[in-house]
Amino acid sequence: MTIETATKTETKTKAIKEFQYNRKVQSFKKNSEPYLYLIPTILLMVVLLVIPIYIVIRYSFYDNVILNKNPEFVGLENFKELLTDKGFLKAVRNSLIFVGGSVIVHMILGLTFAMVLNTKYLGAKTKALFRVIFALPWMFTASVIAVLWKMLLNPNGVINYLLIEFNLTSDQIEWLASRDFALFAVTMINIWAGYPFFMMSILAGLQGISSDLYESSAIDGANGVKQFFYITLPQLKPILISLILLDFVWTIQQFALIWMTTGGGPINATEMLSTFIYKLGFSKYQYAMASTSAVILLFVCTIISIIYVRHQRGQE
């Protein structure tokens, strides 16, 4: 091999290596470009989500946090104390009643109104009108809903007036100030405010069910009841499960509506986990116990979220 040939071979090898390097660089730039757009969102999530969650979890294992520069590490003592606290247990009980009642009635009302709006016996204009009316509660903010229902449930309000007029009661009821009725009242308010989400989601699911299924079953002699239980419900099952899981997480964290109607009263009759945590932290300044309560609520919501994600993946 001559010197000239060796030089050409070496030059060719360098060119090939340079070409391969440039391709790798271009490929890396192309593959990493989407992640560059995600950096602002990731940083925002770290600052507003990851760091606060870490701080709250850390505080739950200490005593006299924030106000004390050298808080004492107490391990699981905060959790033991909280799980035996009557106020916390009361808040858990109220939250379970509030969430359970809301989710169940949300599903029943949402399914009922969705089927009414999906029926072939109503005209297009009538359906459009009912859609607007049924969806109105979903358009109001929590503050508007709280003020509206405080006026309606006032002892001299419309609700008591109608009950007395129809001889359903002889006395004016203190709906939001009575230990017997306050929890029921705020649950009904939350049901009224939240059922449109179920209704619209289920309506979308109903409109996605093929009419051929109903026609085939009708030929086989299936009536409306059998069609509902053997066609409609099975087809809606994925949507219903997703709605129930999402509604559970949203409702158990409900704060604004409770705080602006009863504030957790009277005498803790409507105390929820959300209001209990708020009072511990910002009224009693027990930040460690408030963090412990928040960690327990976070744990419950995380479990439900994992179930929801697994369900969504299963559907895919």
Secondary structure, DSSP 8 states (H G I E B T S, - for coil): --HHHHHHHHHHHHHHHHHHHHHHHHHHHHHHHHHHHHHHHHHHHIIIIIHHHHHHHHHTTEESTTTSSS-EE-TTHHHHHHHT-HHHHHHHHHHHHHHHHHHHHHHHHHHHHHHHHH-TTS-HHHHHHHHHHHHHHHHS-HHHHHHHHHHHTSTTSHHHHHHHHTTS-SS---TTT-TTTHHHHHHHHHHHHHHHHHHHHHHHHHHTS-HHHHHHHHHTT--HHHHIIIIIHHHHHHHHHHHHHHHHHHHHT--HHHHHHTTT-STTTT--HHHHHHHHHHTS--HHHHHHHHHHHHHHHHHHHHHHHHHHHHH-
